[in-house]
Amino acid sequence: MNARRLLCLIALALAAVATAAPASPAASEKAVKDGGIVRMGTTEPFDSMNPFVAFQAISYEVFTNVYPVLVQYDTHFKLIGDWAKSWTTSKDGLTWTFKVKPGKWSDGKPLTADDAAWTGNTILKFKKGAAASLAPFISHATKLSAPDPTTLVIKYDKAVANVLPQLEQFFILPRHVWEPIVGSAAKGLKDYDPGAHLPIVGGGSFYVTKYDKKGTTILTRNPGYYGTRPHLDAVGISWFANSDAMIAALKSNDLDYVDSVPQTVATTLGKSGDIQVIPGPGIEVRDFGFNSSPKKKKNRELLDPKLRAALSHAFDRKQMIDVVWRGLAQPRATLVTPLSSPYMNTKLQPEKYDLALANSMLDKLGYKRGSDGIRRTPGANSHPMSYGVITPTSVQGINREFAIVRDSFQKIGVKLTQRSYDATTAFTEITKPNNKYLDFDMMMWDWLGYFDPDYILSVVGCDQYGGWSDTAYCNPAYDKLYQQQGVTLDPEKRQQIVWKMQEILYRDKPYIQLAQLKLVYAFRNGWTGIAPPILNASSKLPWLNLQKTS
């Protein structure tokens, strides 16, 4: 699942990230050549090429390169212009004016500010429906206009603290392609399948010329790109059913790099000398979530934060980190990561793994063990504490992670059964029927948190039913604070609000946060211009700068 950023990282966080950048040879030190294709391997399947539907990180990595965005992060993790060459802000902070570069869509049509205005106004019009997942990127915007082809004006109802970090994933769509398919109540925004209409028209550095969810997807250089010409002719992304097959393809020179090295081989993969392993600070936080819909009919005891608090002591993070992630992870208590420092609430600590305490708390809450060792709920409608846990097959290590949780829960008298699906089906199972979140009990997945905390805080909002929400959590008091933090310009005051929001989530426990994983990439030798891996879903520079050495 996905994410956004922060106006200014504190110096310490920037330094920590920068030191993780790979020591790639400079182009001046080795002969480099333009052209060719980089062959990338991934075990994360595409869910959709439609930005109104997609939630997988690999899809967002493609969107970042295919569609214009106004700003992006550079290799020093500072915001710079992408399509925008400059911008100004009114004194009251309510009007932002961007001057954009001339360019062309991959089908030869002019790329103009009108495309951006149409995209933004469409999102605003349908932000409580089909466009809910893209609405956080232009939060508090009221209108976008294009007084001329190279000028975009965005009006806000309040001065916003993080306009630029939000806009970093405001993907600008070709109006001439998307406007005809909007349809009644914007149904077309969700139903349209760009992958079935190749090539997919793009205005960024590349555009999609071949799309295969379970094969190889090809992105070809866009001749009308408004920016510096990419060195590569194309990028090929091949999906593998498992990490063993992917790593074997890398070793046999059938791939040039992989986007996620399994922790089980991360420490040994580079020993052959022809592969460079590139670790970096992670943005992935693994979590265990509860269905928080107040309308759910079955197993309603799981709505009780006191029960969730008792269960929170049955998560053996140390065993997960040692066994599943081979030490390449850290325990976490919040969705916000240290990359968003100082916004991560450091007062919150992971719940202690203590089965005796969990058992004692469950006893006091009236959940008594049956003759089979499984606890039962109290009251007239007593039933066994037996629950299904949805897991996506695309998340590396999820099966072993679940097994550790299942075994611990068994020791406190709670039976868990794994329900494993591909990512798209898993999300459908969570949200059904019709985005009402009525049928599931629990889930295990992950979130990606970036530099600015705004996006990751938004995913549990009441307005994200059918959007980003995977727990159906809805708390109006939390939502009010979310709106406040976005328009609080004083960083210290904004920090206080964001910390309070995390305290609410920690108390209500729609999730139990487990651990933040380190990010590990691997490249075969012979490539230069390698950017820090963390940039791939937030900047065009990783693919723009990549070159093959001769």
Secondary structure, DSSP 8 states (H G I E B T S, - for coil): ------S---HHHHHHHHTTS-----TTTS-EE---EEEEEESS----S-TTT---HHHHHHHHHHS--SEEE-TTS-EEESSEEEEEE-TTS-EEEEEE--EE-TTS-EE-HHHHHHHHHHHHHTTTTTTTTTGGGGTTEEEEEEEETTEEEEEESS--TTHHHHHTT-----HHHHGGG--GGGHHHHH--GGGSSSB---SSEEEEE--TTSEEEEEE-TT-SSS--S-SEEEEEE-SSHHHHHHHHHTTS-SEES---TTTTTTGGGGSSEEEEEEEEEEEEEEEE---TT--S-GGGG-HHHHHHHGGG--HHHIIIIISTT-EEE-SSSS-GGGTTSS-TT-------HHHHHHHHHHTT-EE-TTS-EE-SSTT--B-EEEEEEETTSTTHHHHHHHHHHHHHTTT-EEEEEEE-HHHHHHHHHTTTT---S--EEEEEEE--SSSHHHHHTTSGGGTTTT-SS----HHHHHHHHHHHT--SHHHHHHHHHHHHHHHHHH-SEEEEEEEEEEEEEESSEE----GGGTTT-SHHHHH-EEE-
